[in-house]
Amino acid sequence: MSNNELSTQPYKGVRDFYPTDEFIQRYIFDTWREVVESFGYEAYNASILEPADLYYAKSSQEIVNEQTYQLIDRGGREVVLRPEMTPSVARLVAGQARELGYPLRLYSIPNLFRYERPQRGRLREHWQLNCDLFGDDTLSAEVDIILLAVRLMESFGITQDQFEVKVSSRTLLESYFDKYNLDQEERKEALKLIDRWHKDEAARTQLEELLQSSFDLEPDAQINNLIAQLKELNVNNVTFDRTIARGFDYYTGIVFEITDNHPDNNRALFGGGRYDNLVESFGVESIPVVGFGMGDVTMRDVLETYGLIPDYSPATELCLIANSAEAIGFTFQLAEDLRRGGLRVSCDMTLRKLAKSIKHASKRSVPFVSVIGADEIKSRQLTLKHLDTGEEINSTVEDTVENISDFLLEQ
């Protein structure tokens, strides 16, 4: 590439979404929205830019110190491209804490940025489904949020034997640290080591040296109760795992992770937990919260692993091809009429050879084409050709919407 040519490659760690990629992305987003809204969660959003100090107090120090995209604006303020959504939703709720009714179920699908080494399941930009239940301090909130996470997985065709829900508790861990008289700095270090337990053998040794004991945490009554309640709802893949700590500093109670059991993708997919003290850091009364974040990168990896990526289906259902200059006006008007009837229609007015126009429509996976010329204008009769099968349907202009809709429904 010469010095004056720009690269066609995206910035390292981010993705371009061509139509086939965007189709899969929209499938993931649409499925997320359908499921979470069936649970009564309502959509919200916030700016991608946040003040840097929003993350300094409560987020993982690794994210703050090593992974945030930071900049100084023209007013001299330090801002970041948000690395996570939880502090933002806590800020939003704190801003109208007295006006909002509780329990409050909120969700969003923001894009997030972290400067880290791109690898399978991790990029520098991703989208994430965030679900948070505010205002319920009972165990029912954890049951609700974990049930939602399980139903989301199932909605993509992933069965409970293919993934696992691993739960633990920050409260339980804090009591355990009390037993070994750890100070605050030692507790932070212990949480980091526990979070790395399965990834780094040295972390296990360091943790046991810090505790001066083996790490033998056992579940408490709350965790056993949580697992029992979920079993009553036919969620049978929940287990206690003492190594689930979650990396963020704001967690205060039950924490959980969903992991893939497939040997080709055996890893944590997403997780969350209870964080009851984050809202009060904005100067309002504490509001209990349970939530999780589910990323699009790991979700797509799971779908690919299990062969669940949907076949591409184009937006266009019918391409009208004008075969003469005199047919262009009629073709435009016909397309408008069919769109008003609910059909998705594109027009090819290039007046090139019909074979090329039809080949182009086929390459775009458009199911139907119809050539418009003097005969079609005079008779108002169309020949609708289905490109996959070669089948032709003779249709009046008025019946075209119904004929195409019926044919596609039968496929």
Secondary structure, 3 states (H helix, E strand, C coil): CCCCCCCCCCCCCCCCCCHHHHHHHHHHHHHHHHHHHHCCCEECCCCCEEECHHHHCCCCHHHHHHHCEEEECCCCCEEEECCCCHHHHHHHHHHCCCCCCCCEEEEECCEEECCCCCECCECCEEEEEEEEEECCCCHHHHHHHHHHHHHHHHHCCCCHHHEEEEEEEHHHHHHHHHHCCCCHHHHHHHHHHHHCCCCCHHHHHHHHHHHCCCCCCCCCHHHHHHHHHHHHCCCCCEEECCCCCCCCCCCCCEEEEEEECCCCCCCEEEEEEECCCCHHHHCCCCCCEEEEEEEHHHHHHHHHHCCCCCCCCCCCCEEEEECCHHHHHHHHHHHHHHHHCCCCEEEECCCCCHHHHHHHHHHCCCCEEEEECHHHHHHCEEEEEECCCCCEEEEECCCHHHHHHHHHHHC
